[in-house]
Amino acid sequence: MEGISIIIPNYNKEKYIEKCVNSVLEQSYMPKEIIIVDDCSTDNSRRIIEKLARENETIKLIYPKTNGGVSKARNLGLQNASYDYVTFIDSDDFYINVDKLKNEMKQLELLEEKGYQGLAYSTTILVDEDGNVIPCRTNRRRRKNEFMKGNRVLKTLISLSKQKRVPRDYCIRKETVLKVGAYNYPRNFYEDLDLLMRLARIGVFFQPTYETGTAYRQLHNGLSGKKATDHSKEIRIICDHYMKDLKLIDRAIAIFERDKTELKKKIVDIIRKIA
């Protein structure tokens, strides 16, 4: 059916889930359904989402029998999505732009008019646990030539993954996600990067809106709070797996660009120690 389903996996995010859902309900382009997959939360989440569901008939609740992690929860939501388009948002994040969905669906419509299978994405803003924008380089407004765009982006995706400048919470056709096998369960760390790699591999057109979209909350006890070495290790594993799909010259360029940022950081650290 024509329309978009929003899929929200949740596990013990009682403090943030209502803010997340309300930011979806405030969108200028309203989703046809909001699917919350509560992955056996042990906090007050179920009471909160059941209250929200009573207040809005577009909210659909799914309760798995066992905790399976974020990838399995997203796939379960995807299997139960009734509409042609889908997007995912984590329950501790929220839309910071009321036109986020409208902007992305407009770009998808334009892509499909040209015959492309695509995904449309907006920029992500990092916020702290209280939802305040973090003053950092990542949150600066990017120039248009810094965005990932096109249907041959695997090399660029590998190059930029180290800097975490990859699309999140994008809008896409449900059938396109299913075509590449959806989320790679049981991977629950950088599972979104792994899915993007497979979408890029089949030639999906990555289209930015050039506007802000989601506030990505940095939690000390969440995945975003893991050690930098853990992040780097997982990104390298995923990138190395998909590197074989590149031509030799593109592979060399991707490796150089991917590792360049890490090398710069090491040099800066050495200089600081000397100084």
N, C-alpha and C positions, 0 to 999 in steps of 0.2 A: 504493500500500500504506500501511496505517496505521503511523505512526511519523515520526521526524524525521531529516533529513539535515543534518549540519553541514558547511558549505563553507568551506574555509580557503585563500585565495589566498596564495601565498608567492613572494617574490623576494629572495634574498640575506639571509635572516633566520636564518642558522645559529645565532646566539647566543640566539634567542628561541623558535624553532619547537617545541622539545621541551617547554618550559614551557607553551606554548599548548595543545598536544595533550594533555598530561597533565592540564591543568585541565578539559578536556572529558571525559576518561576518569574523572575523579573526581566527576562529576556524579551526584546522587542519581537523576535521571531520565536513563537512558542512551540516547544516540542510536542509531539502527539502523545508521547508517553515518557515517563521517567522510571527507569527500572533500578531499584536499589537491591543489590545482592548483599545481604548481611551474612558475613562469613563466620557464623557462630560467635558473635561478640559476647563477651562476658561482662560488659559494662551496661550502661543505661541506653545503649543505642536503639535497641528494639522498641522500647517505650516511646522514644522520640520519633522514630520513623513511622510507627503505627499511628501516632497522633497526626503527623504530616499527611499520611495517606488518607486518614479520615477527612481531612480538610481539603484535599485535592484529589479528584478522581483520576487524574493522569498518572498518579504515582502507583507503581506496581511493585509489590514486595516479594522477594524470593529468599527462602531460608534453606540453604544446603544443610544436609544432615551432619556433615563433618567439615572441619576447617581445611580448605584446600589451597589457600593462598590467592594472591591477587589475579594471577593468570587464569586459574580455573574459575574464579568468580566472574571475571570479565567474559570468558567464553560462555559461561552459563547465562549471563545476561544477554549475550549476542544470540544464543540459541532461542531465547524467548522474546527477542525483539520482533515486533509486528510490522515495522515500517522499513521503507527502502534504504534510508540513510541512518547512520549511527555515529555517535561520538561518545567518548569515555571521559570521565573526570573522576579523580580520586576524592574521597569524602572529606579530606582535610584541606582541599583546595577550593577555590571559588572563582566564578567569572567576575572580572574586574571591569568589563565593558558590556553594557546592556545590549549592544549591537553585535556581539561576538558571533552568535549563530547566524544572524542575518547576513553579515559580511561574508562568512564562509560559504553559506548556501548560495549566495549570489555568484561567487567565484566558481563553485561547482557547476552551476547552471551554464555559465559561459564556457567552461571547459567541455562539457558534454555536448553543447551546440557545435563545437569544433571536432567532435568525435573522440575526445580523450576520456580514458578512465582516470580519475584523479582523486586527490585529496586536497582540501583547503585548510590552511592553518593560520593562526595569529601568533603574535609574540607572547612570551610568558614573562611575567614580572615576579621576581623573588620577593617574598614577604616573610616576616618573622612569625613566631608562634602566635602573636597577638594580631596578626594581619597587617602590620605596618610595613610599608615598602622599605626594603633594605637598600641603603645607599651604596651601590657597588657598580663596577664597570659592566657587569652582565645586564643591568637594568637601563643602561643608556639607550637612547633611541638610535636604532640602526639605519644606515643608509640603504637604499633599495638594492644596491649591488652586493650587499652582505647577506641577502636572503637566498635560501636554497630554492631554486625554481627550475622546472623542466621535467622531462621524462627520461633523462639519462643522468641520474644524480647519485648513483651508487658510490662513485669515486669521491664526490663532494661529501656525501654522508659519512663515509669513513674518515675523511680528512677533518671534518668538523666535530666528530663525536667526542674527541678528547676535550674540546671546549664546551661540550654539552649544548651546542647551538643546533639542536635538532628539533623538529616539530613535535608538539605535544597536543593532546586534546583536539585533534583535527576532525573535521567532518569528512565522511567517506561513505560510499555505497556499502551496504552490508555484504552484498555478494562479492565485492572485491576483497574484503577482509577474509571471507570464507574461502575464496579461491586460493589464498596462500596458506591456509591452514589455521587462521586466527592466531591467538597467543600460544606461545610455545611452552605449554605446561610440561614439567614442573618448574620451569625457570620463573623466578619471582624477583629478580634483580636485573634491571635493564632489559626487561621483557619487551618494553615498548621500542627500544632500539632494535632488538632482534626482529620485531614485526616490521619496522620501517625498512630494514635491509631487504626483507623478502618482497615488500611492496615495490621498492626501488628496482629490484632484480627483474620484475616482470614488466617494467616500463610504466608504472603509475606516474602520472604527472603531478609533481609537487607544486602547489600554487599558494603563495603567501597573500594575505590580505593587506599586509604592511601596517596593520593596526594591532593594538594590544588586545589580549583575549582573556587569559587565565592568570590568576594569582597563585603561584606555586609556593606553598607553605614549607619553610625549612624547619623541620622538627629535630631536636637533638636525639630523641629516642627512635626516630624513623630511619628509613633508608637514606634520606637526604643527609642524615647526621653521621653516616658511616665514615670511616677513615678514607682519606684521599687515595691511599694505596689500594684499598678494596675497590673503589670506583675504577681506578686505572686498570687494575687487573681484569675486571669483568668486561670493561670496554674493549680491551685488547683481545680477549678470548673471542668476543663476538665479531670484531673487525677481522681478525685473522681467519675466521671461518668463512666469511663472505669475500675475502680478498681474492680467492681463486677464481671468482667470476670476472675479474678485471683483466684486461690485457696487460702484458708485462710492464710497459711504460707507464700506464695508468696506475698500476700497482705500486710502482716505485714512487710516483708523485704522491699518492695517497698516504703511503707510509711516512714520507718526509713531512707532509703537512700535518699529519696526525701527531707525530712525535716532536714537532717543532716547538709547540707550546710548553711541553714538559721540559725540554732542553733549556728554554728561556728561563723557566722557574728555577732550575738547578743552578744556572749561571748567576741569577740574581741572589740566590741563597749563599753561594760561595763568596760573592762580592760583599754581602752584608757581614759575613763572618770575618772576612779580612779587614773590613773597615771597623 
